[in-house]
Amino acid sequence: MNVVYFAWVRERIGLPHEQITTDAATVAELVDELRAREARYEAAFADISALRVAVDQELSDFDASLKDVREVAFFPPMTGG
């Protein structure tokens, strides 16, 4: 699956995106796997309440299923004005 990082998430991890293989069933489980990789992922996902997620380009929740998902994107909340 393709995992995409935006804004400060990308800055902390140091990658705009990456292809990963995962056994995670949900986005939350994917986040746990990523956090366990190394300190830069732990820093990026330290407070998931400060993050939003899109699954196959649809805004989603962290309990969303990853079954047949091709892309997960992480980004900070957007503001308008």
C-alpha positions as CSV (number, residue, x, y, z in Angstrom):
1,M,0.0,0.0,0.0
2,N,1.1,3.6,-0.6
3,V,1.4,5.7,2.6
4,V,1.5,9.4,2.0
5,Y,2.6,12.1,4.5
6,F,1.8,15.8,4.3
7,A,3.0,19.0,6.0
8,W,4.8,18.5,9.3
9,V,4.1,14.7,9.2
10,R,6.3,14.6,6.1
11,E,8.9,16.9,7.7
12,R,9.2,14.7,10.8
13,I,9.4,11.4,8.9
14,G,11.5,12.8,6.1
15,L,9.6,11.2,3.2
16,P,6.6,12.4,1.1
17,H,5.4,8.8,0.7
18,E,6.4,5.2,0.8
19,Q,5.2,1.7,-0.3
20,I,4.8,-0.6,2.7
21,T,3.6,-4.1,3.3
22,T,1.5,-4.4,6.4
23,D,-0.6,-6.9,8.3
24,A,-2.5,-4.1,10.0
25,A,-6.3,-4.5,9.9
26,T,-7.1,-0.8,10.7
27,V,-5.5,2.6,10.3
28,A,-4.8,2.6,14.1
29,E,-2.9,-0.7,13.8
30,L,-0.9,0.8,10.9
31,V,0.0,3.8,13.0
32,D,1.2,1.4,15.8
33,E,3.4,-0.4,13.2
34,L,4.8,2.8,11.9
35,R,5.5,4.2,15.4
36,A,7.5,1.0,16.2
37,R,9.8,1.5,13.3
38,E,12.0,4.3,14.7
39,A,12.0,7.6,16.5
40,R,11.1,9.8,13.5
41,Y,7.8,7.9,13.1
42,E,7.2,8.0,16.8
43,A,7.6,11.7,16.7
44,A,5.2,12.1,13.7
45,F,2.5,9.9,15.3
46,A,3.0,10.9,19.0
47,D,-0.4,12.6,19.2
48,I,-2.8,11.2,16.6
49,S,-5.5,13.6,17.9
50,A,-3.5,16.2,16.0
51,L,-3.8,14.2,12.7
52,R,-6.3,13.4,10.1
53,V,-6.3,10.4,7.8
54,A,-7.7,9.7,4.3
55,V,-8.2,6.2,3.0
56,D,-8.1,5.9,-0.8
57,Q,-8.6,9.7,-0.9
58,E,-11.7,9.7,1.4
59,L,-11.5,11.4,4.8
60,S,-11.7,8.6,7.4
61,D,-11.3,7.6,11.0
62,F,-8.4,5.7,12.6
63,D,-10.6,2.7,13.2
64,A,-11.2,2.4,9.4
65,S,-10.5,-1.0,7.8
66,L,-7.5,-1.4,5.5
67,K,-9.0,-4.3,3.6
68,D,-8.3,-3.8,-0.1
69,V,-7.0,-0.2,0.6
70,R,-4.4,1.1,-1.9
71,E,-3.5,4.4,-0.2
72,V,-3.5,5.9,3.3
73,A,-2.6,9.6,3.7
74,F,-1.8,11.4,7.0
75,F,-2.0,15.2,7.4
76,P,-2.7,17.8,10.1
77,P,-6.2,19.3,10.3
78,M,-7.0,21.9,7.7
79,T,-8.2,25.3,8.5
80,G,-10.0,27.7,6.2
81,G,-10.5,31.4,6.2
